[in-house]
């Protein structure tokens, strides 16, 4: 495998989307800063905007990184280089997932630091925060997989709508769990079996989605 080509493709995507990544991180940090204002309304807005920053980035990156390449007819040019389908799948998947993973980890860590540093916020919220943040990562993987495999703007928009409309439903179901809800006010994080099962299911879903995406993308032969 020509690692140089794969490396340059990954760097190219990062350079093209660095502004979007920086803006998303800035938006998430701004949302967390609202939680420093001890007010119920600003606190709720901060929580909502924090997750909105993760969701919006997860929607925009696949469209900008994958769909626009086909719309602008740059994909056939890229595939004119000595680049195999496996190399293209490797580069595009690493770049797309990496561009979301870095700001996702940054914002999640910032959120954890805020919770731990604030004595008025119970640490029992931490497991719930990780569960909800995990949903956004799964949603991003679904949207990215749809964009990579279909290379269709219509299918990607459909996947985005389905994911965005499912977040509220998934969060509602989790919050209805009496065990998880009761642990939110605990002074220390409680890693109940329900929480661990959800986190494990999210990790498995991410691995399966990305694995299937790589397999299907690497078998493509038509990039025109």
C-alpha atoms as an extended CHARMM CRD file, in Angstrom:
* protein
*
       224  EXT
         1         1  UNK       CA              0.0000000000        0.0000000000        0.0000000000  PROA      1               0.0000000000
         2         2  UNK       CA              1.2980000000        3.4100000000       -0.9420000000  PROA      2               0.0000000000
         3         3  UNK       CA              1.2000000000        5.0130000000        2.4810000000  PROA      3               0.0000000000
         4         4  UNK       CA              2.2730000000        8.3700000000        1.0580000000  PROA      4               0.0000000000
         5         5  UNK       CA             -0.9120000000        8.7340000000       -1.0050000000  PROA      5               0.0000000000
         6         6  UNK       CA             -3.1290000000        7.6660000000        1.8910000000  PROA      6               0.0000000000
         7         7  UNK       CA             -1.3040000000       10.0710000000        4.1970000000  PROA      7               0.0000000000
         8         8  UNK       CA             -1.7050000000       12.9970000000        1.7880000000  PROA      8               0.0000000000
         9         9  UNK       CA             -5.4100000000       12.2800000000        1.3430000000  PROA      9               0.0000000000
        10        10  UNK       CA             -5.9430000000       12.3170000000        5.1010000000  PROA      10              0.0000000000
        11        11  UNK       CA             -3.9690000000       15.5620000000        5.4970000000  PROA      11              0.0000000000
        12        12  UNK       CA             -5.9130000000       17.0970000000        2.5950000000  PROA      12              0.0000000000
        13        13  UNK       CA             -9.2600000000       16.4230000000        4.2690000000  PROA      13              0.0000000000
        14        14  UNK       CA             -8.0440000000       17.8050000000        7.5830000000  PROA      14              0.0000000000
        15        15  UNK       CA             -6.7890000000       20.9890000000        5.9400000000  PROA      15              0.0000000000
        16        16  UNK       CA            -10.0560000000       21.5060000000        4.0770000000  PROA      16              0.0000000000
        17        17  UNK       CA            -12.1920000000       21.0320000000        7.1670000000  PROA      17              0.0000000000
        18        18  UNK       CA            -10.0580000000       22.5010000000        9.9400000000  PROA      18              0.0000000000
        19        19  UNK       CA            -12.2410000000       25.6240000000       10.1470000000  PROA      19              0.0000000000
        20        20  UNK       CA            -15.3820000000       23.5250000000       10.6490000000  PROA      20              0.0000000000
        21        21  UNK       CA            -13.6320000000       21.4930000000       13.3420000000  PROA      21              0.0000000000
        22        22  UNK       CA            -12.4050000000       24.6010000000       15.1730000000  PROA      22              0.0000000000
        23        23  UNK       CA            -15.8420000000       26.2370000000       15.0090000000  PROA      23              0.0000000000
        24        24  UNK       CA            -17.5340000000       23.1490000000       16.4070000000  PROA      24              0.0000000000
        25        25  UNK       CA            -15.0950000000       22.9450000000       19.3240000000  PROA      25              0.0000000000
        26        26  UNK       CA            -15.4970000000       26.6740000000       19.9630000000  PROA      26              0.0000000000
        27        27  UNK       CA            -19.2840000000       26.3030000000       19.9200000000  PROA      27              0.0000000000
        28        28  UNK       CA            -19.1450000000       23.4040000000       22.3710000000  PROA      28              0.0000000000
        29        29  UNK       CA            -16.7990000000       25.2680000000       24.7200000000  PROA      29              0.0000000000
        30        30  UNK       CA            -19.0570000000       28.3360000000       24.5520000000  PROA      30              0.0000000000
        31        31  UNK       CA            -22.0120000000       26.1310000000       25.4420000000  PROA      31              0.0000000000
        32        32  UNK       CA            -20.1440000000       24.7090000000       28.4390000000  PROA      32              0.0000000000
        33        33  UNK       CA            -19.2200000000       28.2240000000       29.5490000000  PROA      33              0.0000000000
        34        34  UNK       CA            -22.9320000000       28.9880000000       29.9030000000  PROA      34              0.0000000000
        35        35  UNK       CA            -23.0460000000       26.3530000000       32.6300000000  PROA      35              0.0000000000
        36        36  UNK       CA            -20.7530000000       28.5690000000       34.6890000000  PROA      36              0.0000000000
        37        37  UNK       CA            -23.6910000000       30.9490000000       35.0190000000  PROA      37              0.0000000000
        38        38  UNK       CA            -25.7210000000       29.5170000000       37.8580000000  PROA      38              0.0000000000
        39        39  UNK       CA            -29.0700000000       29.9600000000       36.1980000000  PROA      39              0.0000000000
        40        40  UNK       CA            -31.5430000000       27.2720000000       35.2200000000  PROA      40              0.0000000000
        41        41  UNK       CA            -32.2810000000       28.7210000000       31.7740000000  PROA      41              0.0000000000
        42        42  UNK       CA            -28.6570000000       29.3160000000       30.7730000000  PROA      42              0.0000000000
        43        43  UNK       CA            -27.7430000000       25.9240000000       32.1850000000  PROA      43              0.0000000000
        44        44  UNK       CA            -30.3550000000       24.2060000000       30.0360000000  PROA      44              0.0000000000
        45        45  UNK       CA            -29.2540000000       26.1870000000       26.9760000000  PROA      45              0.0000000000
        46        46  UNK       CA            -25.6380000000       25.2250000000       27.6390000000  PROA      46              0.0000000000
        47        47  UNK       CA            -26.4800000000       21.5170000000       27.8080000000  PROA      47              0.0000000000
        48        48  UNK       CA            -28.5900000000       21.6750000000       24.6370000000  PROA      48              0.0000000000
        49        49  UNK       CA            -26.0280000000       23.6710000000       22.6470000000  PROA      49              0.0000000000
        50        50  UNK       CA            -23.2460000000       21.3450000000       23.7850000000  PROA      50              0.0000000000
        51        51  UNK       CA            -24.9370000000       18.3480000000       22.2180000000  PROA      51              0.0000000000
        52        52  UNK       CA            -26.0820000000       20.4230000000       19.2350000000  PROA      52              0.0000000000
        53        53  UNK       CA            -22.4110000000       21.2230000000       18.4940000000  PROA      53              0.0000000000
        54        54  UNK       CA            -21.6260000000       17.4850000000       18.4150000000  PROA      54              0.0000000000
        55        55  UNK       CA            -24.6890000000       16.6620000000       16.3160000000  PROA      55              0.0000000000
        56        56  UNK       CA            -24.1970000000       19.4560000000       13.7710000000  PROA      56              0.0000000000
        57        57  UNK       CA            -20.5500000000       18.5340000000       13.2270000000  PROA      57              0.0000000000
        58        58  UNK       CA            -21.5720000000       14.9050000000       12.7700000000  PROA      58              0.0000000000
        59        59  UNK       CA            -24.0520000000       15.9680000000       10.0930000000  PROA      59              0.0000000000
        60        60  UNK       CA            -21.8440000000       18.4000000000        8.2090000000  PROA      60              0.0000000000
        61        61  UNK       CA            -18.5610000000       16.4880000000        8.0290000000  PROA      61              0.0000000000
        62        62  UNK       CA            -19.7770000000       13.5360000000        5.9070000000  PROA      62              0.0000000000
        63        63  UNK       CA            -21.5660000000       15.8510000000        3.4940000000  PROA      63              0.0000000000
        64        64  UNK       CA            -18.5990000000       18.1780000000        3.1480000000  PROA      64              0.0000000000
        65        65  UNK       CA            -15.9470000000       15.4580000000        3.0410000000  PROA      65              0.0000000000
        66        66  UNK       CA            -17.6840000000       12.8100000000        0.9370000000  PROA      66              0.0000000000
        67        67  UNK       CA            -20.7190000000       14.0970000000       -0.9480000000  PROA      67              0.0000000000
        68        68  UNK       CA            -19.1070000000       17.3410000000       -2.0900000000  PROA      68              0.0000000000
        69        69  UNK       CA            -16.2210000000       15.4000000000       -3.6320000000  PROA      69              0.0000000000
        70        70  UNK       CA            -18.6580000000       13.7330000000       -6.0010000000  PROA      70              0.0000000000
        71        71  UNK       CA            -20.7570000000       16.8700000000       -6.5810000000  PROA      71              0.0000000000
        72        72  UNK       CA            -17.6830000000       18.9010000000       -7.5040000000  PROA      72              0.0000000000
        73        73  UNK       CA            -16.3310000000       16.0530000000       -9.6620000000  PROA      73              0.0000000000
        74        74  UNK       CA            -13.0840000000       15.8550000000       -7.6990000000  PROA      74              0.0000000000
        75        75  UNK       CA            -13.5280000000       12.1560000000       -6.9010000000  PROA      75              0.0000000000
        76        76  UNK       CA            -12.7790000000       10.9190000000      -10.4450000000  PROA      76              0.0000000000
        77        77  UNK       CA             -9.6540000000       13.1140000000      -10.4230000000  PROA      77              0.0000000000
        78        78  UNK       CA             -8.5240000000       11.6370000000       -7.0980000000  PROA      78              0.0000000000
        79        79  UNK       CA             -9.0820000000        8.0970000000       -8.3660000000  PROA      79              0.0000000000
        80        80  UNK       CA             -6.9760000000        8.8690000000      -11.4500000000  PROA      80              0.0000000000
        81        81  UNK       CA             -3.9340000000        8.6340000000       -9.1920000000  PROA      81              0.0000000000
        82        82  UNK       CA             -2.3790000000        5.2250000000       -8.4370000000  PROA      82              0.0000000000
        83        83  UNK       CA             -4.8910000000        4.7160000000       -5.6600000000  PROA      83              0.0000000000
        84        84  UNK       CA             -6.7160000000        1.4330000000       -5.0530000000  PROA      84              0.0000000000
        85        85  UNK       CA            -10.2740000000        1.2290000000       -3.6920000000  PROA      85              0.0000000000
        86        86  UNK       CA             -8.8630000000       -0.1690000000       -0.4430000000  PROA      86              0.0000000000
        87        87  UNK       CA             -6.4880000000        2.7800000000       -0.1260000000  PROA      87              0.0000000000
        88        88  UNK       CA             -9.2670000000        5.2470000000       -0.8400000000  PROA      88              0.0000000000
        89        89  UNK       CA            -11.5600000000        3.5520000000        1.7030000000  PROA      89              0.0000000000
        90        90  UNK       CA             -8.7810000000        3.5630000000        4.2930000000  PROA      90              0.0000000000
        91        91  UNK       CA             -7.8950000000        7.2240000000        3.7790000000  PROA      91              0.0000000000
        92        92  UNK       CA            -11.4660000000        8.4800000000        3.6330000000  PROA      92              0.0000000000
        93        93  UNK       CA            -12.6200000000        6.4900000000        6.6520000000  PROA      93              0.0000000000
        94        94  UNK       CA             -9.6250000000        7.4580000000        8.7990000000  PROA      94              0.0000000000
        95        95  UNK       CA             -9.9320000000       11.1190000000        7.8000000000  PROA      95              0.0000000000
        96        96  UNK       CA            -13.6950000000       11.3680000000        8.2680000000  PROA      96              0.0000000000
        97        97  UNK       CA            -13.8240000000        9.5000000000       11.5730000000  PROA      97              0.0000000000
        98        98  UNK       CA            -10.7020000000       11.2500000000       12.8510000000  PROA      98              0.0000000000
        99        99  UNK       CA            -12.0730000000       14.6930000000       12.0290000000  PROA      99              0.0000000000
       100       100  UNK       CA            -15.0730000000       13.9260000000       14.2170000000  PROA      100             0.0000000000
       101       101  UNK       CA            -13.3030000000       11.9190000000       16.9000000000  PROA      101             0.0000000000
       102       102  UNK       CA            -10.8370000000       14.6750000000       17.8420000000  PROA      102             0.0000000000
       103       103  UNK       CA            -13.4070000000       17.4150000000       18.5700000000  PROA      103             0.0000000000
       104       104  UNK       CA            -15.7530000000       14.8140000000       20.1100000000  PROA      104             0.0000000000
       105       105  UNK       CA            -13.0990000000       13.6990000000       22.6000000000  PROA      105             0.0000000000
       106       106  UNK       CA            -12.0910000000       17.3190000000       23.2380000000  PROA      106             0.0000000000
       107       107  UNK       CA            -15.6210000000       18.4140000000       24.0800000000  PROA      107             0.0000000000
       108       108  UNK       CA            -16.4460000000       15.3050000000       26.1120000000  PROA      108             0.0000000000
       109       109  UNK       CA            -13.2710000000       15.7670000000       28.1760000000  PROA      109             0.0000000000
       110       110  UNK       CA            -14.1140000000       19.4560000000       28.6360000000  PROA      110             0.0000000000
       111       111  UNK       CA            -17.5630000000       18.4670000000       29.8400000000  PROA      111             0.0000000000
       112       112  UNK       CA            -16.1310000000       15.9180000000       32.2720000000  PROA      112             0.0000000000
       113       113  UNK       CA            -13.6640000000       18.4670000000       33.6450000000  PROA      113             0.0000000000
       114       114  UNK       CA            -16.4890000000       20.9520000000       34.1520000000  PROA      114             0.0000000000
       115       115  UNK       CA            -18.6120000000       18.4080000000       36.0340000000  PROA      115             0.0000000000
       116       116  UNK       CA            -15.7270000000       17.2600000000       38.2330000000  PROA      116             0.0000000000
       117       117  UNK       CA            -14.5890000000       20.8100000000       39.0060000000  PROA      117             0.0000000000
       118       118  UNK       CA            -18.0490000000       22.0330000000       39.9870000000  PROA      118             0.0000000000
       119       119  UNK       CA            -19.0440000000       20.8960000000       43.5040000000  PROA      119             0.0000000000
       120       120  UNK       CA            -22.6580000000       21.8960000000       42.8490000000  PROA      120             0.0000000000
       121       121  UNK       CA            -22.9290000000       19.4380000000       39.9180000000  PROA      121             0.0000000000
       122       122  UNK       CA            -23.1930000000       15.8080000000       41.1020000000  PROA      122             0.0000000000
       123       123  UNK       CA            -20.6690000000       13.4560000000       39.5320000000  PROA      123             0.0000000000
       124       124  UNK       CA            -23.5020000000       10.9790000000       39.1010000000  PROA      124             0.0000000000
       125       125  UNK       CA            -24.2860000000       12.8090000000       35.8550000000  PROA      125             0.0000000000
       126       126  UNK       CA            -21.0530000000       11.5480000000       34.2570000000  PROA      126             0.0000000000
       127       127  UNK       CA            -22.3420000000        8.1240000000       33.1080000000  PROA      127             0.0000000000
       128       128  UNK       CA            -25.4340000000        9.7230000000       31.5740000000  PROA      128             0.0000000000
       129       129  UNK       CA            -23.3030000000       12.3170000000       29.7760000000  PROA      129             0.0000000000
       130       130  UNK       CA            -21.1340000000        9.6000000000       28.2460000000  PROA      130             0.0000000000
       131       131  UNK       CA            -24.2040000000        7.6350000000       27.1590000000  PROA      131             0.0000000000
       132       132  UNK       CA            -25.7570000000       10.6740000000       25.4700000000  PROA      132             0.0000000000
       133       133  UNK       CA            -22.4450000000       11.6560000000       23.8480000000  PROA      133             0.0000000000
       134       134  UNK       CA            -22.1260000000        8.0730000000       22.6150000000  PROA      134             0.0000000000
       135       135  UNK       CA            -25.4490000000        8.3920000000       20.8090000000  PROA      135             0.0000000000
       136       136  UNK       CA            -24.0730000000       11.3500000000       18.8340000000  PROA      136             0.0000000000
       137       137  UNK       CA            -21.0400000000        9.2860000000       17.7940000000  PROA      137             0.0000000000
       138       138  UNK       CA            -23.2380000000        6.4070000000       16.6510000000  PROA      138             0.0000000000
       139       139  UNK       CA            -25.3690000000        8.8680000000       14.6970000000  PROA      139             0.0000000000
       140       140  UNK       CA            -22.2990000000       10.3280000000       13.0310000000  PROA      140             0.0000000000
       141       141  UNK       CA            -21.1550000000        6.8320000000       12.0270000000  PROA      141             0.0000000000
       142       142  UNK       CA            -24.5440000000        6.1200000000       10.4510000000  PROA      142             0.0000000000
       143       143  UNK       CA            -24.4700000000        9.3780000000        8.4640000000  PROA      143             0.0000000000
       144       144  UNK       CA            -20.8330000000        8.8860000000        7.4130000000  PROA      144             0.0000000000
       145       145  UNK       CA            -21.5330000000        5.2870000000        6.3800000000  PROA      145             0.0000000000
       146       146  UNK       CA            -24.5310000000        6.3700000000        4.3170000000  PROA      146             0.0000000000
       147       147  UNK       CA            -22.4880000000        9.0720000000        2.5950000000  PROA      147             0.0000000000
       148       148  UNK       CA            -19.5010000000        6.8230000000        1.8750000000  PROA      148             0.0000000000
       149       149  UNK       CA            -21.4350000000        3.8100000000        0.6590000000  PROA      149             0.0000000000
       150       150  UNK       CA            -24.2040000000        5.5460000000       -1.2950000000  PROA      150             0.0000000000
       151       151  UNK       CA            -22.3020000000        8.7170000000       -2.3610000000  PROA      151             0.0000000000
       152       152  UNK       CA            -25.8230000000       10.0970000000       -2.7320000000  PROA      152             0.0000000000
       153       153  UNK       CA            -26.8720000000       13.4480000000       -1.3060000000  PROA      153             0.0000000000
       154       154  UNK       CA            -30.4690000000       12.2550000000       -1.0490000000  PROA      154             0.0000000000
       155       155  UNK       CA            -29.6420000000        9.1160000000        0.9270000000  PROA      155             0.0000000000
       156       156  UNK       CA            -27.2640000000       11.0830000000        3.1620000000  PROA      156             0.0000000000
       157       157  UNK       CA            -29.9460000000       13.6800000000        3.9070000000  PROA      157             0.0000000000
       158       158  UNK       CA            -32.3780000000       10.8490000000        4.6860000000  PROA      158             0.0000000000
       159       159  UNK       CA            -29.8500000000        9.2590000000        7.0460000000  PROA      159             0.0000000000
       160       160  UNK       CA            -29.2620000000       12.6270000000        8.7080000000  PROA      160             0.0000000000
       161       161  UNK       CA            -32.9760000000       13.2100000000        9.2450000000  PROA      161             0.0000000000
       162       162  UNK       CA            -33.4580000000        9.7300000000       10.6970000000  PROA      162             0.0000000000
       163       163  UNK       CA            -30.5130000000       10.1270000000       13.0880000000  PROA      163             0.0000000000
       164       164  UNK       CA            -31.4420000000       13.6340000000       14.1980000000  PROA      164             0.0000000000
       165       165  UNK       CA            -35.0450000000       12.6440000000       14.8580000000  PROA      165             0.0000000000
       166       166  UNK       CA            -33.9650000000        9.5730000000       16.8320000000  PROA      166             0.0000000000
       167       167  UNK       CA            -31.7240000000       11.3740000000       19.3510000000  PROA      167             0.0000000000
       168       168  UNK       CA            -34.5980000000       12.7720000000       21.3640000000  PROA      168             0.0000000000
       169       169  UNK       CA            -36.3820000000        9.4360000000       21.3740000000  PROA      169             0.0000000000
       170       170  UNK       CA            -33.2560000000        7.5470000000       22.4720000000  PROA      170             0.0000000000
       171       171  UNK       CA            -32.4830000000       10.0650000000       25.2020000000  PROA      171             0.0000000000
       172       172  UNK       CA            -36.0780000000        9.9080000000       26.4260000000  PROA      172             0.0000000000
       173       173  UNK       CA            -35.9330000000        6.1120000000       26.6770000000  PROA      173             0.0000000000
       174       174  UNK       CA            -32.6770000000        6.2660000000       28.6360000000  PROA      174             0.0000000000
       175       175  UNK       CA            -33.9820000000        8.9280000000       30.9960000000  PROA      175             0.0000000000
       176       176  UNK       CA            -37.0600000000        6.7870000000       31.6720000000  PROA      176             0.0000000000
       177       177  UNK       CA            -34.7990000000        4.1110000000       33.1430000000  PROA      177             0.0000000000
       178       178  UNK       CA            -35.4330000000        4.3720000000       36.9050000000  PROA      178             0.0000000000
       179       179  UNK       CA            -31.9880000000        3.0550000000       37.8560000000  PROA      179             0.0000000000
       180       180  UNK       CA            -30.1090000000        5.5260000000       35.6560000000  PROA      180             0.0000000000
       181       181  UNK       CA            -32.3670000000        8.4070000000       36.6630000000  PROA      181             0.0000000000
       182       182  UNK       CA            -31.9130000000        7.6770000000       40.3700000000  PROA      182             0.0000000000
       183       183  UNK       CA            -28.1170000000        7.6800000000       40.0400000000  PROA      183             0.0000000000
       184       184  UNK       CA            -27.9610000000       11.1560000000       38.4670000000  PROA      184             0.0000000000
       185       185  UNK       CA            -27.8960000000       12.9350000000       41.8300000000  PROA      185             0.0000000000
       186       186  UNK       CA            -25.2900000000       10.6600000000       43.4110000000  PROA      186             0.0000000000
       187       187  UNK       CA            -22.0460000000       12.3800000000       44.5230000000  PROA      187             0.0000000000
       188       188  UNK       CA            -19.9520000000        9.8170000000       42.6200000000  PROA      188             0.0000000000
       189       189  UNK       CA            -20.4810000000        8.1310000000       39.2270000000  PROA      189             0.0000000000
       190       190  UNK       CA            -22.4730000000        4.9020000000       39.4330000000  PROA      190             0.0000000000
       191       191  UNK       CA            -21.6280000000        2.4480000000       36.6550000000  PROA      191             0.0000000000
       192       192  UNK       CA            -24.7470000000        0.3120000000       36.8000000000  PROA      192             0.0000000000
       193       193  UNK       CA            -25.2090000000       -2.6860000000       34.5340000000  PROA      193             0.0000000000
       194       194  UNK       CA            -27.7660000000       -0.6860000000       32.5260000000  PROA      194             0.0000000000
       195       195  UNK       CA            -25.2500000000        2.0810000000       31.8150000000  PROA      195             0.0000000000
       196       196  UNK       CA            -22.4690000000       -0.3770000000       30.9720000000  PROA      196             0.0000000000
       197       197  UNK       CA            -24.7670000000       -2.3140000000       28.6470000000  PROA      197             0.0000000000
       198       198  UNK       CA            -25.7240000000        0.8380000000       26.7670000000  PROA      198             0.0000000000
       199       199  UNK       CA            -22.0990000000        1.9630000000       26.4580000000  PROA      199             0.0000000000
       200       200  UNK       CA            -21.0920000000       -1.5100000000       25.2650000000  PROA      200             0.0000000000
       201       201  UNK       CA            -23.9160000000       -1.5190000000       22.7110000000  PROA      201             0.0000000000
       202       202  UNK       CA            -22.7810000000        1.8720000000       21.4250000000  PROA      202             0.0000000000
       203       203  UNK       CA            -19.1760000000        0.6800000000       21.0440000000  PROA      203             0.0000000000
       204       204  UNK       CA            -20.2990000000       -2.4640000000       19.2420000000  PROA      204             0.0000000000
       205       205  UNK       CA            -22.5960000000       -0.4650000000       16.9520000000  PROA      205             0.0000000000
       206       206  UNK       CA            -19.7480000000        1.9150000000       16.0600000000  PROA      206             0.0000000000
       207       207  UNK       CA            -17.3460000000       -0.9500000000       15.3060000000  PROA      207             0.0000000000
       208       208  UNK       CA            -19.9160000000       -2.8410000000       13.2070000000  PROA      208             0.0000000000
       209       209  UNK       CA            -20.9960000000        0.2300000000       11.2240000000  PROA      209             0.0000000000
       210       210  UNK       CA            -17.4310000000        1.2870000000       10.4450000000  PROA      210             0.0000000000
       211       211  UNK       CA            -16.3790000000       -2.2830000000        9.6400000000  PROA      211             0.0000000000
       212       212  UNK       CA            -19.2310000000       -2.8060000000        7.1900000000  PROA      212             0.0000000000
       213       213  UNK       CA            -18.5940000000        0.6240000000        5.6750000000  PROA      213             0.0000000000
       214       214  UNK       CA            -14.9330000000       -0.1590000000        5.0590000000  PROA      214             0.0000000000
       215       215  UNK       CA            -15.7900000000       -3.5340000000        3.5320000000  PROA      215             0.0000000000
       216       216  UNK       CA            -18.4030000000       -2.1290000000        1.1450000000  PROA      216             0.0000000000
       217       217  UNK       CA            -16.3320000000        0.9190000000        0.2360000000  PROA      217             0.0000000000
       218       218  UNK       CA            -13.1690000000       -1.0940000000       -0.4280000000  PROA      218             0.0000000000
       219       219  UNK       CA            -15.0660000000       -3.3390000000       -2.8910000000  PROA      219             0.0000000000
       220       220  UNK       CA            -16.2280000000       -0.4460000000       -5.0570000000  PROA      220             0.0000000000
       221       221  UNK       CA            -14.8560000000       -0.1980000000       -8.5620000000  PROA      221             0.0000000000
       222       222  UNK       CA            -16.9210000000        2.6580000000      -10.0130000000  PROA      222             0.0000000000
       223       223  UNK       CA            -15.9520000000        6.1290000000       -8.7670000000  PROA      223             0.0000000000
       224       224  UNK       CA            -17.1750000000        8.1470000000      -11.7500000000  PROA      224             0.0000000000
